[in-house]
Amino acid sequence: MDDAPPAQRLRRSLQQVFRRFGILGSDQTPCGQPLSPAHAHALMVLLDRGELVQGELATELGVDKSTLARLVPRLVAFDHVERRTDAADGRVRRVRLTPRGERLALRLSQTSLARFAAVLEAVEPEKRALVVDALEVLAAAMPPPVPLRSRARLDEARPSPLAR
């Protein structure tokens, strides 16, 4: 049994999952599609939720608005999403899948589900529900990411460990 503190074991385990799943690569999805993970996740969110305000999509993806502002033009250029100005508020931009983007998102959903099914198949049958339940509890316990600007303010308020 590992004597490391639980937080350290959790960190190590999640890092292994991310690495083995290929999350750190930016040129393809973990299920082997030639898209960045951010691109693929944006398509999957829009497939699940339908048309969204760009800010809602940013929140759902856990990225700041400037990151999404760089991602959306790429999605538009690939004809995966269309962006339009909200009829009621000209400052608001909405995004939704194009037919091409929907076909790709459906393919991503199928390949992703197959990959997760294969991973789950490798888990002992009596532990599968436990694994899924534990991940659901973990996901619910995790707060959304802190926006980069807020982190910068936090870092300014804290003395640097290098300054000691």
PyMOL commands that set and color helices and strands:
alter all, ss='L'
color gray80, all
select helices_A, chain A and resi 6-21+37-49+54-61+65-77+99-121+125-141+148-157+161-163
alter helices_A, ss='H'
color red, helices_A
select strands_A, chain A and resi 52-53+81-85+93-97
alter strands_A, ss='S'
color yellow, strands_A
deselect
rebuild
show_as cartoon
